[in-house]
Amino acid sequence: MKKVLTIAGSDSCGGAGIQADIKTMSALGVYGMSVITAVTAQNTTGVYDVAELSREMVKAQIECIFEDIEVDAVKIGMVSNAEIIKIIREELLKYKAKNIVVDPVMISKSGYFLLKPEAVSEIKNLIAIADVVTPNIPEAETLVDMKIENEEQMEKAAQKIALMGAKHVLVKGGHRCNDAKDILLSDNNFVVLEGSRINTINTHGTGCTLSSAIASYLALGYRVEEAAKLSKDYITKAIENSFSIGKGVGPVGHFVELYRRAGIENR
């Protein structure tokens, strides 16, 4: 079985972060492992508090995994501060990690800043070692300091992010008001991943889920373009089968096929 490591924050309500990553990996048939960078107190209505783990604890978790287990892919999500980003980069380079997918998580859907402003420049050094980086439009705007309002600007932003060192860049279009197209810059070519907007508020964890799916498919041996397309299909189906569990933004349906086999309907 292929083994995929997620380095990210914990979501107490289970819809995003480490929990969403491991659900996605399990659904796609790989073994999920985790390095926790922060613990969040959150539910469907928002993020209410964050406690970062120490640099030393993040390092110890990474070392324990790589010293014992072969890692086929790595997904990086919420990294919070510059010191944590630095040690993650150092450790992944030391262990010659492969199939690195960076989801540059910056702000939660409720508007909570998950990446400290002073760490934005440091995350570019993490992007430099990424095989795939998956910013949404607000994240891409922050990374390249430009406004993105159309497909042409998404392509320009992808090119600028690629200049930071990332081998492949997927700019996600879900924050655009007219559609949900994503733009993949791969091998100097643009690939449009078509998508249509789904009428639901339950989209908690979509970015975490997509990036984890890409890492999983890369671990399984798919090329980047194939992995991105399959992951787009997976997240689309998960959003179509999202459900409410609280008073706010509910999670996507990571295990829709499993639920169907068990005769359980998402409600």
C-alpha positions as CSV (number, residue, x, y, z in Angstrom):
1,M,0.0,0.0,0.0
2,K,1.3,3.5,-0.9
3,K,1.9,5.8,2.1
4,V,1.1,9.5,2.1
5,L,2.1,12.0,4.8
6,T,0.1,15.1,5.6
7,I,1.8,18.0,7.5
8,A,-1.0,20.3,8.6
9,G,-3.2,21.6,11.4
10,S,-5.9,19.6,13.2
11,D,-9.6,20.6,12.8
12,S,-11.7,19.7,15.9
13,C,-14.9,19.4,13.8
14,G,-13.2,17.0,11.3
15,G,-14.1,18.7,8.1
16,A,-10.7,20.2,7.1
17,G,-7.0,19.9,8.1
18,I,-5.5,16.6,9.2
19,Q,-8.8,15.0,9.5
20,A,-10.0,15.8,6.0
21,D,-6.6,14.7,4.6
22,I,-6.7,11.3,6.2
23,K,-10.3,10.8,5.2
24,T,-9.4,11.6,1.6
25,M,-6.3,9.4,1.6
26,S,-8.3,6.5,3.0
27,A,-11.1,7.0,0.4
28,L,-8.6,6.9,-2.4
29,G,-6.8,3.7,-1.2
30,V,-3.6,5.0,0.3
31,Y,-2.3,4.9,3.9
32,G,-2.5,8.3,5.5
33,M,0.0,9.5,8.1
34,S,0.2,12.9,9.9
35,V,2.5,15.5,11.3
36,I,0.4,18.0,13.3
37,T,1.6,21.6,13.1
38,A,-1.2,23.2,15.2
39,V,-4.4,22.4,17.0
40,T,-7.4,24.5,16.2
41,A,-10.6,25.0,18.1
42,Q,-13.2,25.3,15.3
43,N,-16.6,24.1,14.3
44,T,-18.8,24.8,11.3
45,T,-19.3,28.4,12.2
46,G,-15.6,29.3,12.3
47,V,-12.1,29.0,13.8
48,Y,-12.0,30.3,17.4
49,D,-8.5,29.6,18.6
50,V,-5.2,28.1,17.4
51,A,-2.3,26.6,19.4
52,E,0.8,26.0,17.4
53,L,3.1,23.1,18.2
54,S,6.8,23.8,18.8
55,R,9.4,23.7,16.0
56,E,11.0,20.8,17.9
57,M,7.8,18.8,18.0
58,V,7.1,19.2,14.3
59,K,10.7,18.2,13.6
60,A,10.4,15.1,15.8
61,Q,7.2,14.0,14.1
62,I,8.7,14.2,10.7
63,E,11.9,12.4,11.7
64,C,9.9,9.6,13.3
65,I,8.0,9.0,10.1
66,F,10.9,9.1,7.6
67,E,13.3,7.1,9.8
68,D,10.8,4.2,9.9
69,I,8.4,4.4,6.9
70,E,8.8,4.9,3.2
71,V,6.8,8.0,2.2
72,D,5.4,8.0,-1.3
73,A,4.0,11.6,-1.2
74,V,3.7,14.5,1.1
75,K,0.9,17.0,1.4
76,I,1.5,20.3,3.3
77,G,-1.3,22.4,4.6
78,M,-1.6,24.8,7.5
79,V,2.0,25.7,8.6
80,S,1.2,28.9,10.6
81,N,4.6,30.4,11.3
82,A,8.0,31.0,9.7
83,E,9.9,28.7,12.1
84,I,7.7,25.7,11.4
85,I,7.9,26.4,7.7
86,K,11.7,26.4,7.9
87,I,12.0,23.1,9.8
88,I,9.6,21.4,7.4
89,R,11.6,22.5,4.4
90,E,14.9,21.4,6.0
91,E,13.5,18.0,7.0
92,L,11.9,17.3,3.6
93,L,15.1,18.2,1.8
94,K,17.2,16.1,4.3
95,Y,15.0,13.0,3.6
96,K,14.7,13.7,-0.1
97,A,10.9,13.7,0.1
98,K,9.1,13.1,-3.2
99,N,5.8,14.1,-4.6
100,I,5.4,17.2,-2.4
101,V,2.1,19.0,-2.7
102,V,1.8,22.4,-1.0
103,D,-1.6,23.9,-0.2
104,P,-0.7,27.4,0.9
105,V,-3.4,27.8,3.5
106,M,-3.7,31.4,4.7
107,I,-7.2,32.3,5.8
108,S,-10.1,30.2,6.9
109,K,-13.5,30.5,5.2
110,S,-14.7,32.4,8.4
111,G,-11.8,34.9,7.9
112,Y,-9.4,33.6,10.6
113,F,-5.7,34.2,9.6
114,L,-4.1,30.7,9.7
115,L,-0.8,31.9,8.4
116,K,0.9,34.8,10.1
117,P,1.6,37.7,7.8
118,E,5.4,37.6,8.4
119,A,5.4,34.0,7.3
120,V,4.1,34.7,3.8
121,S,7.6,35.3,2.4
122,E,8.9,32.1,4.1
123,I,6.2,30.0,2.5
124,K,7.6,30.9,-0.9
125,N,10.7,28.9,0.1
126,L,8.4,25.9,0.7
127,I,6.8,26.4,-2.6
128,A,10.3,26.3,-4.1
129,I,10.6,22.6,-3.3
130,A,7.0,21.7,-4.3
131,D,6.1,19.3,-7.1
132,V,2.6,20.8,-7.1
133,V,1.3,24.0,-5.4
134,T,-2.5,24.5,-5.1
135,P,-3.5,28.1,-4.2
136,N,-7.0,29.4,-4.4
137,I,-7.5,32.8,-5.9
138,P,-7.1,34.9,-2.6
139,E,-4.0,32.9,-1.8
140,A,-2.6,33.3,-5.3
141,E,-3.3,37.1,-5.1
142,T,-1.3,37.3,-1.8
143,L,1.6,35.2,-3.2
144,V,2.1,37.3,-6.4
145,D,0.6,40.6,-5.2
146,M,-1.9,41.1,-8.0
147,K,-5.7,41.0,-8.5
148,I,-7.2,38.0,-10.2
149,E,-10.5,38.5,-11.8
150,N,-10.4,36.3,-14.9
151,E,-8.8,33.3,-16.5
152,E,-6.0,35.2,-18.1
153,Q,-5.0,36.6,-14.7
154,M,-5.1,33.1,-13.2
155,E,-2.6,32.0,-15.9
156,K,-0.4,35.0,-15.2
157,A,-0.4,34.2,-11.5
158,A,0.4,30.6,-12.1
159,Q,3.4,31.6,-14.1
160,K,4.6,33.9,-11.4
161,I,4.2,31.2,-8.7
162,A,6.1,28.8,-11.0
163,L,9.0,31.2,-11.0
164,M,9.3,30.7,-7.2
165,G,10.4,27.1,-8.0
166,A,7.2,25.0,-8.0
167,K,7.2,22.4,-10.8
168,H,3.5,22.5,-11.3
169,V,0.9,25.1,-10.2
170,L,-2.9,24.6,-9.9
171,V,-4.8,27.9,-9.4
172,K,-8.2,27.0,-8.1
173,G,-11.1,29.0,-9.5
174,G,-13.7,28.3,-6.9
175,H,-13.6,31.8,-5.6
176,R,-14.6,33.2,-8.9
177,C,-18.3,34.2,-9.1
178,N,-19.1,32.7,-12.6
179,D,-17.7,29.2,-12.5
180,A,-15.3,26.8,-10.8
181,K,-12.7,26.3,-13.4
182,D,-9.1,25.5,-12.2
183,I,-6.0,26.3,-14.2
184,L,-3.1,23.9,-14.1
185,L,0.3,25.1,-15.3
186,S,2.2,21.9,-16.1
187,D,5.4,21.5,-18.3
188,N,4.9,25.1,-19.5
189,N,1.4,24.3,-20.8
190,F,-1.9,25.4,-19.4
191,V,-4.6,22.8,-18.8
192,V,-8.2,23.9,-17.9
193,L,-10.0,21.7,-15.4
194,E,-13.6,22.5,-16.1
195,G,-16.0,22.8,-13.2
196,S,-19.5,24.2,-12.5
197,R,-20.6,25.9,-9.4
198,I,-22.6,23.6,-7.0
199,N,-25.4,25.1,-5.1
200,T,-24.4,24.3,-1.5
201,I,-22.9,26.2,1.5
202,N,-21.2,23.0,2.7
203,T,-17.7,23.4,1.3
204,H,-15.6,23.1,4.5
205,G,-12.3,21.5,3.7
206,T,-12.4,21.6,-0.1
207,G,-8.8,22.9,-0.4
208,C,-7.4,20.3,2.0
209,T,-9.3,17.6,0.3
210,L,-8.2,18.5,-3.2
211,S,-4.5,18.8,-2.3
212,S,-4.6,15.5,-0.4
213,A,-6.3,13.8,-3.3
214,I,-3.5,15.0,-5.7
215,A,-0.8,13.7,-3.3
216,S,-2.6,10.4,-3.1
217,Y,-2.8,10.0,-6.8
218,L,0.8,11.0,-7.2
219,A,1.7,8.3,-4.7
220,L,-0.3,5.8,-6.8
221,G,1.9,6.6,-9.8
222,Y,-0.3,9.0,-11.8
223,R,1.3,11.9,-13.7
224,V,0.5,15.4,-12.4
225,E,-2.1,16.3,-15.0
226,E,-3.9,12.9,-14.5
227,A,-3.7,13.3,-10.7
228,A,-5.2,16.8,-10.9
229,K,-8.1,15.7,-13.2
230,L,-8.9,12.7,-11.0
231,S,-8.7,14.9,-7.9
232,K,-11.0,17.5,-9.5
233,D,-13.6,14.7,-10.1
234,Y,-13.2,13.5,-6.5
235,I,-13.7,16.9,-4.9
236,T,-16.6,17.7,-7.2
237,K,-18.4,14.5,-6.2
238,A,-17.6,15.2,-2.6
239,I,-19.1,18.7,-2.8
240,E,-22.2,17.3,-4.6
241,N,-22.6,15.0,-1.6
242,S,-21.7,17.4,1.2
243,F,-23.9,17.7,4.2
244,S,-24.8,19.7,7.2
245,I,-23.7,18.7,10.7
246,G,-24.0,22.0,12.5
247,K,-25.1,25.6,12.3
248,G,-22.6,26.8,9.6
249,V,-20.6,25.5,6.7
250,G,-20.7,21.7,6.7
251,P,-18.1,19.2,5.4
252,V,-17.8,17.6,2.0
253,G,-18.6,13.9,1.5
254,H,-15.2,12.3,1.6
255,F,-16.7,8.8,2.0
256,V,-19.7,9.0,-0.3
257,E,-19.0,5.7,-2.0
258,L,-18.5,4.0,1.4
259,Y,-21.7,5.5,2.7
260,R,-23.7,4.3,-0.3
261,R,-22.4,0.7,0.1
262,A,-23.4,0.9,3.8
263,G,-26.9,2.2,2.8
264,I,-26.3,5.6,4.5
265,E,-27.5,8.8,3.0
266,N,-25.7,12.1,3.7
267,R,-28.2,14.4,5.3
